[in-house]
Amino acid sequence: MARYCIHLAYNGLNYCGWQTQPNVSSVQQTLEEALSTLLRQKTGVVGCGRTDTGVHAEDFYAHFDIAEDDGRLLPQQLPFKLNSFLPSDIRIYDIFRVPDNFHARFDAVARTYQYHVSDQRLPFRQGLYSRIYFRPDMELMNQAAQVLMEYEDFTSFAKLHTQVKTNICHLYQAEWSSVGEEWVFTIKANRFLRNMVRAVTGTLLDVGRGALTIDGLRTIVERKDRCAAGVSMPPQGLFLTRVEYDWNKINSML
């Protein structure tokens, strides 16, 4: 068997997330069906993470295995064919050989998400941002975002009743910026908890509209109680924008 990595992107509006689920459309299922048809063998893919319903990915990786003889010309042939076969809201950037022990999820060393909000109606950005009805104080939100960098336990922003073994995450970046008529929250970490980015964004927006103080944010984080934090923002404003690997190390094992 030979293992290959797919570099792709997708608009999540028409999917119930990345992961295959019964009786609904998912990115994983759509990709597996296309691969299985083109390769003429049942082909499963393993993604670098799970995006929720309506969440988008500008940078996503998945791996799959095929019989080695069938894969000799795979990278040259399959990306174009897949892009012709898949719906227009999924794009394949590249397919390349990786070591047999490569894992799209567990070998990732960092992930970056962005959340987009605006207080304006943006007709050409529908489904790609979340509408808010106040003008937030970005300077105050950035002060609050820097407070998050002091912590590692993000239980207060984690979806309840999941099977994760730890709620410890190491943040590398957390900041707001202004882009056109939108405010964009960028957050980078080694890993994220279910619903974490949307919950963090909602809580920081509480700071930005004056409903929560910086000290209040500290209290929320230290309580380690999801019920203490702000609301979870809608999914359509969330983008997975970068997934990082140590490609030098990975390629050295080929």
SVG drawing of the C-alpha trace seen along z (x, -y; Angstrom):
<svg xmlns="http://www.w3.org/2000/svg" viewBox="-31 -51 46 54">
<polyline fill="none" stroke="black" stroke-width="0.4" points="0.0,0.0 1.0,-3.6 -0.1,-6.6 -1.0,-9.9 -1.9,-13.3 -4.5,-15.6 -4.3,-19.4 -7.8,-20.9 -10.2,-23.7 -13.9,-23.9 -16.9,-26.1 -18.8,-24.5 -22.2,-26.0 -23.7,-23.0 -22.2,-20.4 -22.9,-19.1 -19.2,-19.5 -16.2,-17.5 -17.0,-14.1 -19.2,-11.5 -22.6,-11.3 -25.7,-9.2 -28.3,-10.7 -26.5,-14.1 -24.0,-15.5 -20.4,-15.9 -17.1,-16.9 -15.5,-13.6 -18.2,-11.5 -18.3,-13.6 -14.5,-13.3 -14.5,-9.5 -17.2,-8.9 -15.3,-10.8 -12.0,-9.0 -13.6,-5.6 -15.2,-6.2 -12.1,-7.5 -9.8,-4.9 -12.3,-2.1 -11.8,-0.9 -13.4,-1.8 -11.2,-4.6 -11.4,-6.2 -9.8,-9.5 -8.7,-10.7 -8.8,-14.5 -6.6,-16.8 -9.6,-17.7 -13.3,-18.1 -15.0,-21.3 -18.6,-21.7 -21.7,-22.3 -21.3,-25.4 -17.6,-26.0 -15.2,-26.7 -11.6,-25.5 -9.1,-27.4 -6.3,-25.0 -7.1,-21.4 -5.2,-18.1 -6.4,-14.5 -4.6,-11.2 -5.7,-8.0 -4.1,-4.6 -4.1,-2.7 -2.4,0.2 1.2,-0.9 1.1,0.1 -2.1,-1.9 -0.4,-5.0 2.7,-5.4 1.1,-8.1 -1.5,-9.2 -0.2,-12.7 0.0,-13.7 -3.4,-12.5 -5.8,-12.7 -6.0,-16.4 -7.4,-17.5 -9.8,-14.6 -11.0,-15.1 -11.6,-18.9 -13.6,-18.0 -15.6,-15.4 -16.2,-17.2 -18.8,-20.0 -17.5,-23.5 -17.4,-24.2 -14.5,-21.8 -11.1,-22.4 -8.1,-20.0 -4.8,-21.9 -2.4,-19.0 -2.0,-15.3 1.4,-14.0 3.2,-10.9 3.8,-10.8 5.4,-8.2 3.2,-5.2 3.0,-6.4 2.0,-9.9 -1.3,-11.0 -3.1,-14.1 -4.5,-14.8 -1.9,-13.7 1.2,-15.0 -0.1,-18.6 1.9,-20.9 -0.3,-24.0 -3.7,-25.2 -4.9,-28.7 -8.6,-29.8 -10.1,-33.1 -13.6,-34.4 -15.2,-37.2 -17.8,-39.6 -19.3,-42.8 -22.0,-45.3 -22.9,-45.9 -25.1,-44.0 -22.6,-42.5 -24.6,-40.9 -21.5,-39.5 -20.2,-37.9 -23.4,-36.1 -22.6,-32.8 -18.9,-33.9 -19.3,-36.2 -21.5,-36.7 -23.6,-39.9 -23.4,-41.8 -25.5,-44.8 -23.0,-46.9 -19.6,-48.4 -17.0,-46.6 -14.1,-48.2 -11.2,-46.4 -8.5,-47.8 -10.3,-46.4 -10.9,-43.0 -7.2,-42.8 -6.3,-43.5 -8.7,-40.6 -7.2,-38.4 -3.7,-38.8 -5.1,-37.7 -6.0,-34.4 -2.4,-33.9 -1.6,-33.6 -3.6,-30.4 -3.5,-26.8 -6.7,-25.3 -9.7,-26.3 -12.4,-24.2 -14.6,-27.3 -14.7,-27.4 -15.0,-23.6 -18.2,-21.9 -19.6,-19.8 -19.6,-16.0 -16.9,-15.3 -14.4,-12.5 -11.2,-14.5 -8.6,-13.6 -7.4,-17.1 -8.5,-20.7 -5.0,-22.0 -4.1,-24.0 -1.0,-26.1 -1.9,-29.4 0.6,-31.0 -1.5,-33.9 -4.8,-35.6 -5.6,-39.0 -8.3,-41.1 -7.7,-43.1 -9.9,-45.3 -10.3,-44.1 -12.5,-46.3 -15.9,-46.3 -15.2,-43.3 -13.4,-42.6 -11.4,-39.4 -10.3,-37.4 -7.2,-35.2 -6.2,-32.5 -3.4,-29.9 -2.7,-27.0 -1.2,-23.5 -4.8,-22.1 -8.4,-23.3 -11.3,-21.9 -14.8,-21.4 -16.5,-24.7 -13.6,-26.5 -13.0,-29.2 -16.6,-30.2 -17.0,-30.4 -13.9,-32.4 -15.0,-34.8 -18.4,-35.3 -16.8,-36.0 -14.3,-38.5 -17.2,-40.3 -18.9,-40.6 -15.8,-42.5 -15.9,-44.6 -19.5,-45.7 -18.9,-46.5 -20.8,-43.6 -17.7,-41.9 -14.5,-43.4 -11.0,-42.1 -11.1,-40.9 -14.4,-39.2 -12.7,-37.4 -10.0,-36.1 -12.7,-34.9 -14.4,-33.0 -11.2,-31.2 -10.3,-30.3 -13.7,-29.0 -13.3,-26.2 -17.0,-26.2 -18.5,-26.4 -21.7,-28.0 -19.7,-31.0 -18.4,-32.0 -20.2,-33.9 -22.4,-32.5 -21.0,-30.4 -21.0,-32.4 -22.7,-31.0 -20.6,-28.6 -20.6,-30.5 -18.1,-33.2 -15.4,-30.6 -12.5,-29.6 -9.7,-27.1 -7.0,-29.1 -3.8,-27.2 -2.7,-23.7 1.1,-23.4 3.4,-20.3 7.1,-19.7 7.4,-18.8 11.2,-18.5 10.9,-15.8 8.0,-14.1 9.7,-14.1 13.0,-12.7 11.1,-9.5 10.1,-8.8"/>
</svg>
